[in-house]
Amino acid sequence: MTNATDATLSTEARTEILNNEVARYASRGWTVNSVQGSQAVLSRKRKIGFLWNALLSVVTGGLWLIVVLVRVINRKVENLVLNVDAFGKISRR
């Protein structure tokens, strides 16, 4: 019979799992804000759809560019927190 503590990963193994996951997100355009222990905080600016904005700009004779400009200036930032538990499972918030 094995203890539950036998299945837990070492700190180094958890850090390696976290680093691999952070690298995966970084390759998708996320920015790494901080990595501390078994937790990482990432962020990225939300994308603005080019096709619909270009179409609406053409249809409205350029008036829609005002809306696009406001959206670019006030772009929302998405935040993501990655945690690795003692068993190597990654949770996202």
Rosetta silent file (secondary structure, phi, psi, omega in degrees, C-alpha in Angstrom):
SEQUENCE: MTNATDATLSTEARTEILNNEVARYASRGWTVNSVQGSQAVLSRKRKIGFLWNALLSVVTGGLWLIVVLVRVINRKVENLVLNVDAFGKISRR
SCORE:     score description
SCORE:     0.000 S_00000001
   1 L     0.000  133.682 -178.250    0.000    0.000    0.000 S_00000001
   2 L  -106.948  151.461  176.724    1.378    3.411   -0.972 S_00000001
   3 L   -79.799  159.182  176.874    0.864    6.737    0.715 S_00000001
   4 H   -67.095  -26.122 -179.253   -0.758    9.650   -1.067 S_00000001
   5 H   -72.855  -19.615  178.884    2.487   11.575   -0.580 S_00000001
   6 H   -68.342  -26.482 -177.301    4.335    9.039   -2.761 S_00000001
   7 H   -87.295   -7.331 -178.549    2.389   10.229   -5.821 S_00000001
   8 L   -76.827  150.541 -179.260    3.228   13.906   -5.357 S_00000001
   9 L   -90.561  155.960  176.264    5.788   15.510   -7.607 S_00000001
  10 L   -72.951  164.599  178.350    8.932   17.278   -6.531 S_00000001
  11 H   -60.648  -38.924  179.873    9.154   21.053   -6.765 S_00000001
  12 H   -64.494  -41.122  179.680   11.536   20.743   -9.707 S_00000001
  13 H   -66.529  -40.907  177.829    9.118   18.515  -11.631 S_00000001
  14 H   -64.756  -39.766  178.132    6.230   20.901  -10.980 S_00000001
  15 H   -63.865  -40.165  178.859    8.371   23.851  -12.118 S_00000001
  16 H   -65.368  -41.959  177.024    9.259   22.016  -15.325 S_00000001
  17 H   -61.045  -44.990 -179.965    5.585   21.265  -16.048 S_00000001
  18 H   -64.019  -44.118 -179.802    4.709   24.909  -15.431 S_00000001
  19 H   -61.603  -39.065  177.563    7.555   26.175  -17.620 S_00000001
  20 H   -64.419  -41.964  179.644    6.429   23.938  -20.492 S_00000001
  21 H   -67.995  -40.454  177.944    2.851   25.203  -20.212 S_00000001
  22 H   -63.371  -41.118  178.663    4.007   28.835  -20.001 S_00000001
  23 H   -63.280  -37.268  177.945    6.136   28.342  -23.131 S_00000001
  24 H   -63.144  -45.155  178.945    3.103   26.934  -24.940 S_00000001
  25 H   -68.608  -37.763  179.379    1.011   30.001  -24.060 S_00000001
  26 H   -63.335  -35.055  178.356    3.868   32.384  -24.877 S_00000001
  27 H   -69.529  -17.860  177.689    4.073   30.894  -28.368 S_00000001
  28 L   -94.908    7.374  175.507    0.377   31.789  -28.785 S_00000001
  29 L   102.501    3.249  177.536    0.966   35.463  -28.006 S_00000001
  30 L   -78.864  146.521  176.616    0.534   35.577  -24.228 S_00000001
  31 E  -102.007  134.717 -179.974    2.924   37.760  -22.214 S_00000001
  32 E   -85.931  116.526  177.952    4.419   36.331  -19.033 S_00000001
  33 E   -85.151  -44.835  178.402    3.892   38.752  -16.159 S_00000001
  34 E  -160.088  150.357  172.800    5.359   36.613  -13.394 S_00000001
  35 E  -131.925  121.835 -177.043    6.355   33.061  -12.550 S_00000001
  36 E  -143.231  115.632 -179.866    6.670   32.207   -8.898 S_00000001
  37 L    63.234 -119.331 -179.325    6.902   28.719   -7.511 S_00000001
  38 L  -106.571   26.957 -178.969    4.114   26.666   -9.061 S_00000001
  39 E  -135.435  139.846  176.521    2.109   29.650  -10.326 S_00000001
  40 E  -132.396  143.349  177.235    2.397   31.847  -13.421 S_00000001
  41 E  -116.292  124.249 -178.659    0.454   34.959  -14.391 S_00000001
  42 E  -122.221  158.199  177.008    0.018   35.661  -18.109 S_00000001
  43 E  -150.591  160.218  173.283   -1.800   38.375  -20.036 S_00000001
  44 E  -158.839  153.788  176.398   -2.630   39.462  -23.569 S_00000001
  45 E   -82.686  140.037  179.280   -4.616   42.180  -25.248 S_00000001
  46 L   -65.966  145.217 -179.362   -7.850   41.063  -26.848 S_00000001
  47 L   -79.323  151.860  176.144   -7.829   40.962  -30.618 S_00000001
  48 L  -111.923  123.529 -177.647   -9.898   43.299  -32.736 S_00000001
  49 L   -63.294  121.080 -176.387  -11.517   41.638  -35.741 S_00000001
  50 H   -74.958  -44.765 -172.362  -10.058   43.131  -38.899 S_00000001
  51 H   -59.711  -53.042 -177.836  -12.574   41.855  -41.457 S_00000001
  52 H   -65.676  -38.813  179.067  -15.766   43.236  -39.900 S_00000001
  53 H   -66.850  -39.314  177.427  -14.167   46.538  -38.991 S_00000001
  54 H   -65.742  -43.623  179.124  -12.792   46.993  -42.517 S_00000001
  55 H   -61.769  -46.852  179.529  -16.163   46.129  -44.040 S_00000001
  56 H   -66.230  -32.875  176.881  -18.044   48.516  -41.760 S_00000001
  57 H   -65.604  -40.691  178.502  -15.499   51.258  -42.474 S_00000001
  58 H   -67.399  -46.132 -177.438  -16.079   50.895  -46.207 S_00000001
  59 H   -63.440  -38.381 -177.385  -19.876   50.746  -45.855 S_00000001
  60 L   -92.498   10.084  178.109  -20.026   53.831  -43.604 S_00000001
  61 L    67.011   29.576  176.965  -17.575   55.832  -45.688 S_00000001
  62 L    96.111  -10.573 -179.733  -14.881   55.786  -42.994 S_00000001
  63 L   -63.530  -30.961 -179.101  -17.067   56.854  -40.070 S_00000001
  64 H   -65.916  -18.633  178.782  -16.626   53.441  -38.458 S_00000001
  65 H   -61.132  -26.106  175.618  -12.886   54.214  -38.108 S_00000001
  66 H   -63.695  -44.562  178.633  -13.791   56.370  -35.095 S_00000001
  67 H   -64.256  -41.913  179.601  -15.211   53.287  -33.360 S_00000001
  68 H   -61.826  -43.489  178.960  -12.150   51.252  -34.356 S_00000001
  69 H   -60.678  -44.344  178.014   -9.846   53.911  -32.932 S_00000001
  70 H   -62.574  -42.111 -179.936  -11.731   53.959  -29.621 S_00000001
  71 H   -66.251  -36.252  179.311  -11.627   50.151  -29.457 S_00000001
  72 H   -67.932  -42.039 -179.398   -7.876   50.092  -30.155 S_00000001
  73 H   -67.479  -38.042 -175.742   -7.165   52.669  -27.453 S_00000001
  74 L  -104.453   33.583 -178.504   -9.388   50.930  -24.869 S_00000001
  75 L   -61.134  137.115  178.706   -8.501   47.341  -25.680 S_00000001
  76 L   -76.323  150.983  177.900   -9.258   44.921  -22.863 S_00000001
  77 E  -110.627  127.936  175.593   -6.526   42.817  -21.314 S_00000001
  78 E   -91.619  134.364  176.433   -7.139   39.134  -20.645 S_00000001
  79 E  -114.158  145.903  179.961   -5.379   37.680  -17.606 S_00000001
  80 E  -138.968  131.064  176.755   -4.661   34.013  -17.013 S_00000001
  81 E  -113.476  123.438  177.190   -3.280   32.366  -13.883 S_00000001
  82 E  -105.836  131.854  176.349   -1.716   28.916  -14.242 S_00000001
  83 E  -126.469  143.401  173.728   -1.189   26.708  -11.191 S_00000001
  84 E  -115.927  122.459 -179.665    0.416   23.281  -10.947 S_00000001
  85 L   -83.617 -178.535 -174.883   -0.737   21.163   -8.021 S_00000001
  86 L   -66.187  -16.360 -179.207    1.300   18.540   -6.190 S_00000001
  87 L  -101.767    3.853  177.549    0.174   15.850   -8.647 S_00000001
  88 L    88.821    7.610  179.819    1.189   17.786  -11.771 S_00000001
  89 L   -83.317  134.453 -179.251   -2.311   18.846  -12.785 S_00000001
  90 E   -96.068  129.420  175.123   -2.527   22.317  -14.344 S_00000001
  91 E  -116.009  143.719 -178.041   -5.408   24.573  -13.393 S_00000001
  92 E  -119.156  135.676  175.395   -6.320   27.770  -15.242 S_00000001
  93 L  -131.056    0.000    0.000   -8.174   30.776  -13.848 S_00000001
